[in-house]
Amino acid sequence: MLINKQWLEDYVKIPESLSPQELSDLLTTRVVEIEGFQDGAEILANIFVGRVLSIQKHPNADKLNICTVEFGQVNPAQVGCGGSNGTGGMLCAFGALGAKVRWHGEGDLIELKKTKIRDAESYGMICASEEIGLGEMFPKGDEKEILDLSDMNLEVGKPLAEALG
């Protein structure tokens, strides 16, 4: 089971000086054994709240689109995307170059780099929830569904960990 530190702070005061490892050790010795901890902000490094500006069919692939995504940088990014639910104006989880994701939620983390997808350059990734470790928080309804954050009041360009708290 995963427990969010912010949720825990709703019930007990945790000193700011306490590191995650120290908190884990205290909980293990006084309450229940802790198997490990994850720093959500570290896991979501280089992942931002993005807005899909445009979607066009990929000229060389039936099941892919070429999307333009703004994510708080000077220039929007062009990315290839196979998500089934992408729409113009949608807020999404955007993995910028350097972000680490699990491709389709499986296997080892891979670092996003500039790439070509069927002759179209791609500078990042519109992420599905399980690709960035948020599958339990945002369950998918469809295998090819990308994370749609449109119903949340989030600021485009904000780091996703910060935006989600």
C-alpha positions as CSV (number, residue, x, y, z in Angstrom):
1,M,0.0,0.0,0.0
2,L,1.2,3.5,-0.8
3,I,0.7,6.3,1.7
4,N,1.0,9.9,0.7
5,K,3.0,12.0,3.2
6,Q,0.6,14.9,2.7
7,W,-2.3,12.7,3.6
8,L,-0.3,11.5,6.7
9,E,0.2,15.2,7.7
10,D,-3.6,15.7,7.8
11,Y,-3.5,13.5,10.9
12,V,-0.1,14.0,12.6
13,K,2.5,16.8,12.7
14,I,5.7,15.8,10.9
15,P,8.7,18.1,11.5
16,E,10.0,19.6,8.3
17,S,13.5,18.7,9.4
18,L,12.6,15.0,9.2
19,S,14.0,13.4,6.0
20,P,11.9,10.7,4.2
21,Q,14.3,8.0,5.4
22,E,14.1,9.2,9.0
23,L,10.3,9.3,8.8
24,S,10.3,5.7,7.3
25,D,12.6,4.6,10.2
26,L,10.4,6.1,12.8
27,L,7.2,4.6,11.4
28,T,8.9,1.2,11.2
29,T,10.1,1.2,14.8
30,R,6.9,2.7,16.3
31,V,4.0,1.8,14.0
32,V,4.4,-0.6,11.1
33,E,7.2,-1.9,8.9
34,I,7.9,0.4,5.9
35,E,9.1,-1.5,2.9
36,G,10.4,1.7,1.2
37,F,9.5,5.2,0.2
38,Q,9.4,7.2,-3.1
39,D,9.9,10.9,-3.6
40,G,7.0,11.7,-6.0
41,A,8.7,14.9,-7.1
42,E,11.8,13.0,-8.1
43,I,9.8,10.3,-10.0
44,L,8.0,13.1,-11.9
45,A,11.1,15.1,-12.8
46,N,10.8,16.9,-16.2
47,I,7.1,16.1,-16.4
48,F,4.9,19.2,-16.7
49,V,1.3,20.1,-17.0
50,G,0.9,20.6,-20.8
51,R,-1.8,21.8,-23.1
52,V,-2.4,20.2,-26.5
53,L,-2.5,23.0,-29.0
54,S,-3.0,21.0,-32.1
55,I,-3.4,17.4,-33.4
56,Q,-2.8,16.2,-36.9
57,K,-2.8,12.7,-38.3
58,H,0.7,11.4,-38.8
59,P,1.4,11.3,-42.5
60,N,3.2,7.9,-42.3
61,A,1.3,6.0,-39.6
62,D,-2.4,5.2,-39.3
63,K,-2.6,5.0,-35.5
64,L,-0.4,8.0,-34.6
65,N,-0.9,11.7,-34.5
66,I,1.5,14.6,-34.5
67,C,0.7,16.9,-31.6
68,T,1.9,20.4,-30.6
69,V,2.1,20.8,-26.8
70,E,2.8,23.9,-24.8
71,F,4.4,23.2,-21.4
72,G,5.7,26.5,-20.1
73,Q,8.8,26.8,-22.3
74,V,9.3,29.5,-24.9
75,N,8.5,27.1,-27.8
76,P,5.8,24.4,-27.8
77,A,7.0,20.8,-28.5
78,Q,6.1,18.6,-31.4
79,V,5.4,15.0,-30.3
80,G,4.2,11.8,-31.8
81,C,1.3,10.4,-29.9
82,G,-0.9,7.2,-30.2
83,G,-3.3,8.2,-27.4
84,S,-6.9,7.4,-28.2
85,N,-8.4,10.3,-26.3
86,G,-6.3,13.3,-27.3
87,T,-8.1,16.5,-28.2
88,G,-7.1,20.1,-28.9
89,G,-7.0,22.1,-25.7
90,M,-6.8,19.2,-23.4
91,L,-4.5,19.4,-20.3
92,C,-2.1,16.5,-20.2
93,A,1.0,15.1,-18.4
94,F,3.8,16.1,-20.7
95,G,7.2,14.4,-20.4
96,A,9.9,16.8,-21.6
97,L,13.3,15.6,-22.9
98,G,15.1,14.1,-19.9
99,A,12.0,12.8,-18.2
100,K,12.0,9.1,-17.2
101,V,9.0,7.0,-18.0
102,R,8.0,3.3,-18.2
103,W,7.0,2.7,-21.8
104,H,3.3,1.6,-21.6
105,G,3.8,1.3,-17.8
106,E,6.1,-1.7,-18.1
107,G,9.7,-2.5,-17.8
108,D,12.6,-0.3,-16.8
109,L,12.5,3.5,-16.8
110,I,13.7,5.0,-20.1
111,E,14.9,8.6,-20.5
112,L,13.0,10.6,-23.2
113,K,15.3,11.9,-25.9
114,K,14.6,13.6,-29.2
115,T,13.6,10.9,-31.7
116,K,12.0,10.3,-35.1
117,I,8.8,8.4,-35.3
118,R,8.2,7.3,-38.9
119,D,10.1,10.4,-40.2
120,A,8.4,12.9,-37.8
121,E,10.6,14.4,-35.1
122,S,9.3,14.1,-31.5
123,Y,10.6,16.2,-28.6
124,G,8.9,14.5,-25.6
125,M,5.8,12.5,-24.8
126,I,2.2,13.0,-23.8
127,C,2.0,10.4,-21.0
128,A,-0.5,7.9,-19.8
129,S,-0.9,7.6,-16.1
130,E,0.8,4.3,-15.6
131,E,3.9,5.5,-17.6
132,I,4.6,8.0,-14.9
133,G,3.6,6.0,-11.8
134,L,0.1,7.5,-11.4
135,G,-2.0,4.5,-12.6
136,E,-3.6,4.0,-9.2
137,M,-4.4,7.7,-8.9
138,F,-5.7,8.0,-12.4
139,P,-7.0,4.6,-13.7
140,K,-7.3,4.3,-17.4
141,G,-10.6,3.4,-19.2
142,D,-8.9,2.4,-22.4
143,E,-5.5,0.7,-23.1
144,K,-4.3,3.6,-25.3
145,E,-5.7,6.4,-23.2
146,I,-3.4,9.3,-22.2
147,L,-3.8,11.2,-18.9
148,D,-6.4,13.9,-19.3
149,L,-6.1,16.5,-16.6
150,S,-8.6,18.9,-18.2
151,D,-11.1,18.7,-15.4
152,M,-8.5,19.9,-12.9
153,N,-7.6,23.5,-12.4
154,L,-3.9,23.2,-13.2
155,E,-1.4,25.8,-14.5
156,V,0.2,24.9,-17.8
157,G,3.9,24.7,-17.5
158,K,3.9,23.9,-13.8
159,P,5.9,20.7,-12.8
160,L,3.3,18.0,-12.5
161,A,4.4,16.9,-9.0
162,E,3.9,20.5,-7.7
163,A,0.6,20.9,-9.6
164,L,-0.8,17.7,-8.0
165,G,0.7,18.4,-4.6
